[in-house]
Amino acid sequence: METTTEMTKETKADEVQNFNEYKEVEKALQIYIDSAESGNGKLSRSAFYDHAHIVGSIEGTLYNHSADEFGKAVSAGGPSPEVQSRITWIDISGPAAAAKVEFINWSGLRFTDFFVLYRENGVWKLSGKVYDSHANN
């Protein structure tokens, strides 16, 4: 019978696979991050599943968007070449993941975005997002 230590011990292949999953989630998030800088709503839209939902507030106004509506809002906002971002954490469990991304100077605002992601057929995409704009909320 295996001991608990033997059952939880990762193999080198497991370690590499786990590391690679984090890199794949980062790639999925990077599509979205790139859309913030470029103001490309089609690029933003491509990061999300069709069913995705985006909820948050800016200056006290609640926004509740589909992925299509959010893509249009990204395009309407235009490019933000001075935007800075950082992925602050990623947590993965099998085909499900969550992530937090911080932005500063996206259209002059600071945002904290919380994402849920799902891996289907080996591809990670955003399933939803909630955010705070840090402005009069």
N, C-alpha and C positions, 0 to 999 in steps of 0.2 A: 504494500500500500504506500502511495506517495505521501510525503509529509507536506504540511502547509507551505514550507519554504520551497520545496520542489515544484509545487503546483503554481506558485506565483512568480517563479523565476522566469524572467524574459530571456529568450534566446537572442543572439546577435541579429538574426533575421527579424525578430519582433521589434527590437530596438530601432532598426533601420526603417521598418514599415511605419512605426509610430512617428518617427522623425519626419518621414516623407509625408504623412497625413497632415502634420502641422504646416509643412511647406505648401501643400495643395490648398489648404484653407486660406493661407496667406495669399496665394494666387487669386482665389475667388474674391477676397476682400480688395486686392489691388485693382481689379477691374473697376470696382466702385470708387476707390480712392482716386484713380486716374480720371474718372468722370467728374469729380469735384474740381479738379484743376482745369480740365478742358471745357467744362460746361456742356458736355456731350450727353444729352438725355438718352440717346439711343444706346450709348455705351453703358450708362447707369442701368437702363432697363434690361440689358443683356445679362447683368449680374444676378437678376432675380428670377425665381420661378414665376410662372403665370399667375399662380394663386397668391403671391406675396402681398403682404399688407404693411404699410408704413404709417406709423402714428407718432406724433410729437407736437411740440408747440414752439412758436417763434413769437417773441414779444407778447406772450399771453394768449395768442390765438392758437387754438387746437387745429391741427391738420390731420386728416384721416384719408390716406391715399391708397389707391391700387398701385401696382408697379408701373402701369402705363401712365397714370396721372402724375406719379412722382417723377418719372422720366421727363415728362413735359415741363414740370416745375424746375428740374435741373437745367434744361435747355433755356427756359425763360430767365433763369438767374444768370446765365452766361458764364464765361470763364472766370476762374479765380486763380490767376497765376502765382499769387503770393501765398496760397493755402499751404499749411503744413499739417502733417498727420502722423500719428503713430498708433500702431496696434498695441494696446496695453495688456491684453490677455486673450488667450484662446483655450477653450476646454472642449475636449473631444471624447465622445463615448460611442464607439462603433460608427454608424453612419450619421450620427447627430453631433452637432457642435454649436457652441455659443462663442461670441467674440465681442470685445469692446474696442472701439476705435475712437480716438480723440482727434478733433480738427480745430485748428485755430486760423482765423482769417479766411473762412469760406464765406464769401460775400460780406466780409467784415464782421462775421460772427464766430463765436466759439461753439462747437457742437460736441456732445458726447453721444455716440451711437452704440446701441446694443443690438447685435444681430443674432438670429438663429439661422443655422445652415443645415443642409441635408445633402448627403452624398448618394446620388442615384447613378447607377451604371458607371461608377468610378469618377463621376464629376460632381464637385461641390458647387452648390449655388445657394444664394440667399433666399430663405423662406419667409423672412419677416424682419422688421426693424422697428425699434422704438428709439426716440431720441429726445434730447434736451438741448435747447439753444443757448442756455445760460443767460438769456436776456429777458428780464421782467417776467419770469415764469412763476 
